Amino acid sequence: MTTTTELRVATDGLTKRYGGRAAVDGVSLTVRAGEVYGFLGPNGAGKTTTLRMLVGLVRPTAGTATVLGRDPGDPSACARIGVLIEGPGFYPYLSGRDNLRVLCRYRGLSDAAAESALERVGLRARAHDRFRGYSLGMKQRLGVAAAMLGDPDLLILDEPTNGLDPAGVAEMRSLITDLAADGHTVLLSSHMLDEVQDTCDRVGVIVAGSLVAESTVSELRGGTTIVVRATPYPRALAVARDVAGANRVAATDTGIRVDADAGVAPRLVRALVGAGIEVFDVHSSERSLEEAFFDMTRGSDSTGDDPEVSR
């Protein structure tokens, strides 16, 4: 069981209403120390509003939240948190390096902290350029660099790969993985499901303001499915049901689907061949995070449910 001291973020019934409309409705989630937690949901589902409540930028209508054991916005907790929510805001006429140096002086950090952050996000070569000339991806990198200043215990990142090209996305994924390996906790929202699948330990899925699932990526994707193509089909179907159980076998257009782990496959093939059945193909199939996400959000239309933002 996870203890309170192992939690970096915990919410209980967290709710934000605007008039009669709930942008966030009774969200209860937990982010554990040292993990990468992916916060997923369609546009307007309430992701950004939830993150804003966690850092004290929005006051909840109901429910509670603790961040690093403190109330959202508590100065002692804020000093240990790095935040990038929505688009990063910097002085347009200053260079990327000077923008970070301003933040370092504000926080009592040396200029070396700015150089280290620039290096980690791959901006050293363009650090002398003015911020107003940065591409969207470069601005996002600088925003992540600013969040990393002071080596925070917890990073809260809203769409950190927004605007990055494929190489930049891969670099950001590697950076987030390295941060977690170094003991940092990362809470990130994202719409790039393949990146979340490769990066996150656990995920929470929010739809129309409500948390509809919270689990590990593997649990959310579900178990392994074995697909068999064999003839004669009726006899093969009967053998599969004998081996795996009738409730775990289904006839589909692409073959016989067996909801079981890959260890069942050798026994199934031996039984089919032993029964004189010709086996053409046996392969395992695992549902992607994207498929699981669309299954959970199918039919929802949450765009516009969040009056503040569209994410």
NORRAZI-V729832 format. One record per residue. RES is the residue in one letter. BURIAL is 1 if it has 9 or more other C-alpha atoms within 8 Angstrom, else 0. Layout:
res={RES;RES}
burial={BURIAL;BURIAL}
//
This chain:
res={M;T;T;T;T;E;L;R;V;A;T;D;G;L;T;K;R;Y;G;G;R;A;A;V;D;G;V;S;L;T;V;R;A;G;E;V;Y;G;F;L;G;P;N;G;A;G;K;T;T;T;L;R;M;L;V;G;L;V;R;P;T;A;G;T;A;T;V;L;G;R;D;P;G;D;P;S;A;C;A;R;I;G;V;L;I;E;G;P;G;F;Y;P;Y;L;S;G;R;D;N;L;R;V;L;C;R;Y;R;G;L;S;D;A;A;A;E;S;A;L;E;R;V;G;L;R;A;R;A;H;D;R;F;R;G;Y;S;L;G;M;K;Q;R;L;G;V;A;A;A;M;L;G;D;P;D;L;L;I;L;D;E;P;T;N;G;L;D;P;A;G;V;A;E;M;R;S;L;I;T;D;L;A;A;D;G;H;T;V;L;L;S;S;H;M;L;D;E;V;Q;D;T;C;D;R;V;G;V;I;V;A;G;S;L;V;A;E;S;T;V;S;E;L;R;G;G;T;T;I;V;V;R;A;T;P;Y;P;R;A;L;A;V;A;R;D;V;A;G;A;N;R;V;A;A;T;D;T;G;I;R;V;D;A;D;A;G;V;A;P;R;L;V;R;A;L;V;G;A;G;I;E;V;F;D;V;H;S;S;E;R;S;L;E;E;A;F;F;D;M;T;R;G;S;D;S;T;G;D;D;P;E;V;S;R}
burial={0;0;0;0;0;0;1;1;1;1;1;1;1;1;1;1;1;0;0;0;0;1;1;1;1;1;1;1;1;1;1;1;1;1;1;1;1;1;1;1;1;1;1;1;1;1;1;1;1;1;1;1;1;1;1;1;0;0;0;1;0;0;1;1;1;1;1;0;1;0;0;1;1;1;0;0;1;1;0;1;1;1;1;1;1;0;0;1;0;0;0;0;0;1;1;1;1;1;1;1;1;0;1;1;1;0;0;0;1;1;0;0;1;1;1;0;1;1;1;1;1;0;1;0;0;0;1;1;1;1;1;0;0;1;0;1;1;1;1;1;1;1;1;1;1;1;1;1;1;0;0;1;1;1;1;1;1;1;1;1;1;0;0;1;0;0;0;1;1;0;1;1;1;0;1;1;1;0;1;1;0;0;1;1;1;1;1;1;1;1;0;0;1;0;0;1;1;0;1;1;1;1;1;1;1;1;1;1;1;1;1;1;0;1;1;1;1;0;0;1;1;0;1;1;1;1;1;1;1;1;1;0;0;0;1;1;1;0;1;1;1;0;1;1;1;0;0;1;1;0;0;0;0;0;1;1;1;1;1;1;1;1;0;1;1;0;1;1;1;0;1;1;1;0;0;0;1;1;1;0;0;1;0;1;0;1;1;0;1;0;1;1;1;0;0;0;1;0;0;0;0;1;1;1;1;1;0;0;1;1;1}
//
